[in-house]
Amino acid sequence: MKRKLLVWMVLGASMVMHYSTYAQEEQESAEVYLEEYTDEFQENFFEALKQKGIQNYDRAVDLLLKCKQLEAENSVVDYELAKAYMLDKKYVQAQDYAIDALLSEPTDYWYLDNLLTILHKQGSPVETVKQRIPYENKKLQQNMAVSLFKMKKYDEASKVLDDLENSQLKSELNRKINDSLQKDKKPEIAPVVQKEESQNDPFAHLKAQMEGFIAAADYKSLLDGSREALDSYPLQPFFYYAYGTALNNTGNPNKGIAVLESGLDYLLDNENLKNKIYKQLYEGYSKIGNPQKANEYLNKINSGL
């Protein structure tokens, strides 16, 4: 867990930052070795993200495998290897690493979402990996239902929900699935987000709190608050925006990008929020050294698309 925290903190630093290889002279030799080890891991990880960003996937994989040698049990490395292999269309390897990451942290939404995305690209159903993951974990099942809904696999999401006990999430997600299935027949249906903002007091209170943190640039409080809010309201795009903004500004833009792009999948008719997410995606991609993607989102803001 310490290594995972370190890696997510490292992600937001400048790509040109140089990490000192040597500790101060008064440190013991063991401490010097640990610092050298940490620097080597970080430098390889940084460069891997940079290479992935410029679509040099083979190089990214090579660097991540070096990180794997240094830290064999690091779930973040497994997650990034799965993404790099997936982008390179090497789905068998991608699936294996995605499962390894999920086994390390079964309740992590992003690890599961990554695995489901890889399965989708192969045209494989969830059943093909059920025996390899802790499927009976109820939080994992909740995450799976949300992810499948995001992917517009409404029937599969409904089947997963059927195995869950009644809860606010189950009720809300079932309603959203039904709304989505009826969307073509009822194009004038009122946006769910607007309805909940006006009628759901806990949601409105959390939203106002997050907006206050953003206005005050209190990103540490925003990070903690938005993470909890997103766990309670995994279908609300505003909390994806808030969490992504917090990650972007607390040294974690790579994960922030993943969160923000997921939030776009839940947007209905909210151009203001869409542009806010685009702006954060522009900043996130700029921070990880991918100007092409950064400009792509900047142009979407300027063009109104």
Summary of the structure (lengths in Angstrom):
residues: 305
radius of gyration: 20.2
end to end distance: 39.9
largest distance: 73.0
contacts: 941
relative contact order: 0.08
helix: 73%
strand: 0%
